[in-house]
């Protein structure tokens, strides 16, 4: 093969050289144009794990998505960072003595972002629309019989029965107020009209980045220190951590294993010890599908099978703690004494199973869900150690909800966000609650729940719910294993104000500092 | 050639209908779950039934499928059950993100691989050993690992490029290039490994053939022999590898999109599958099939153009 002259050789290598130079030039040239959008403290930039639902007021979801819709819509009430219910669009509220009439007094001067006035008639229309439309919030308003608007600023909710979960619900999606003139328009699903502190900016890319601009005419503007809020959808925690370190986010949650990494990069870290609870729900308390579960001793034995401290340490690595109850540890209805009800004791558990008539144990089929997978080997081993054999049945992610509420599975492992006790207990203990898929009921728990739901005084109600909590733990309606915490990291100048008392995702949990 | 094109188009159409029909039949087992998911955990069975009726999911499956198909051929792909975003708009915006990354990566892959492969076969020696070494390294190191290292060096440590996110080309070409640069480099390095080997091997084969010797004896310049004759003959298999690389990158886009938080097609398809968002799943299936079939068709047509013998198969 002939050799080439130097000049010809250079020409031959030109494509490679051009490509290499192109990469290097573009790389160098882009130094000044990187998207370090979260450099200052006039902007809050954080990531959520999943794409927010539609802004249709009947479809709002109360998870992390509330950072977005909660900035656009006012809610009637507001749960502060200590979990206390405070005035919001409604400046005051009061219950009738029998707990079946709730009157809310709206503040005046509120306007939607399209300048329409917010008044009682509008709020009634918005709530009625949510009540009448199958959607994520319909059930939360299920105890309302009628809504009246006797004057411009008064809303009266007549209830079918006392419902302690109603006030907490009005601090969340069920209490969001949309403009009736626009809320049924299909465009409201992507371009909402609310009376909240922010409007959705046109630079928003649905499903990717939600940009919220502060309204100057908002009645409570001082409560929102950020001119702009940017919520980015990042399904991968590594991407979020990279974005934090590269300055594209100034607040976010990280895995416990990533805390040191972000700390060394100069971020502040706030650990919220409990935001959700990992629980083995022993749903078949009457033994309909798996007969042994109808025996209290069997359910108690299952509770004694778990080395909770070890599981919390191994799985959560410092961001979480063992528990034997499903109540937020910040709640007045939490009872620390209940956490010693079922010490880890496989031998005693086996004795209990034998006493119940199952010396050789039994078998059970549990659903294998995408979020239970990491825990399945440990749970199966713990149960096997006392004689219970688990068969895991794979359930596609889109079928998770219906699988757990269908009554097919006698027991299943899940992780639930810790909300207001009245709401959580309605889900676990009322016959129609989604964590009570076999609709278990008896006079004792019904009585306790009704009494707690009817209490008007917060302190008395907390005590009443404490009794419900004790019933659930002592009768082993579930086998809670651990609280799962969250590590919030924030850039200098931004603080995370929450301590876990309220787990609702609101940007009012963020403040600025020097 | 026209008959060949028509035959290929007919096959593509049939394949598209079959794939979407099978997808819809598979989805039909989850209709109850989809209605329940849309209502949230507290939904009552009555509300689930009402939602199914509202969404039209209570009709016979084939009726629903042909309803979807008849709307789809008119360009109406429905709206997402969860975000209410029109599926056509959502898919096209997300497809543009993925395609811009993959196209740029393929372009870099093709240019670099052809240059390296041809030089390695033609010049041999050090260049050949470097090309073979680079191919081996490219095979061994996954794109994801390369991406992670590049993010650490170019985004976090030196702040040259953004770590995540995407800027549309129309908004700011410079930032667009910056936003796709790391994924493109990571994908290209891996793609180059297989394509360089392919080009090198085929070029060596071609350069050893009799017609090359004949051309040389006629005094045709080496450059012309290599680029005009040998490369053209070697291009067919290389094109096939490139099309397979495209499909592999398209299928693997999810990982890169997740790591870089790119609002692309892969992550959109993945998230909608988790939710059971039927209109979106059908939309992404249709577009994915059309894209894969389209690329294969283009490659077949190019091969037919490069090599007339291919048209008879």
Interface residues (C-beta under 8 A of the other chain):
Chain A: X1 X2 X12 X13 X15 X16 X19 X23 X26 X27 X28 X29 X30 X31 X33 X34 X35 X36 X47 X50 X51 X52 X53 X54 X55 X56 X59 X61 X134 X135 X136 X137 X138 X139 X140 X186 X189 X190 X205 X206 X207 X208 X209 X232 X233 X234 X235 X236 X238 X239 X240 X242 X243 X245 X246 X247 X248 X370 X396 X397 X398 X399 X400 X401 X402 X403 X404 X405 X427 X432 X434
Chain B: X30 X32 X33 X34 X36 X37 X38 X39 X40 X41 X42 X43 X44 X47 X48 X50 X51 X54 X79 X80 X82 X83 X84 X85 X90 X93 X94 X108 X111 X112 X114 X115 X116 X119 X122 X123 X124 X148 X151 X154 X155 X156 X159 X160 X161 X162 X163 X164 X165 X166 X167 X172 X174 X175 X177 X178 X179 X181 X185 X222 X258 X259 X260 X261 X263 X267 X268 X271 X273 X274 X275 X276
